[in-house]
């Protein structure tokens, strides 16, 4: 979808640092297509959270856990092959 220009903003609801490769690839696509593309990682933030960082190479959006949980897709995509 990024290659086809179907969006300008990607919000990843995760702190999984493996996804930093996706963020870096999206920056490459934006540069190649000479367009603006914003990538952010949203994650639950609290004073008791162990991990207080978003995904590297993204903007970080700290939100409360209830809001974060309400945004998650409950579908297990590993089962729909």
URHUMO-V436618 format. One record per backbone hydrogen bond with DSSP energy under -0.5 kcal/mol. NH is the residue of the N-H (numbers start at 1). CO is the residue of the C=O. If there is no record, write none. Layout:
# URHUMO-V436618
NH:CO
NH:CO
This chain:
# URHUMO-V436618
5:2
6:1
10:38
12:10
12:40
13:11
14:12
14:42
17:15
19:16
20:17
21:18
23:19
24:20
25:21
26:22
27:23
28:24
29:25
30:26
31:27
32:28
33:29
34:31
35:30
38:8
40:10
41:59
42:12
43:61
45:63
49:46
52:50
58:55
59:39
61:41
62:60
63:43
63:61
68:64
69:65
70:66
71:67
71:68
72:68
72:69
74:72
77:75
79:76
80:77
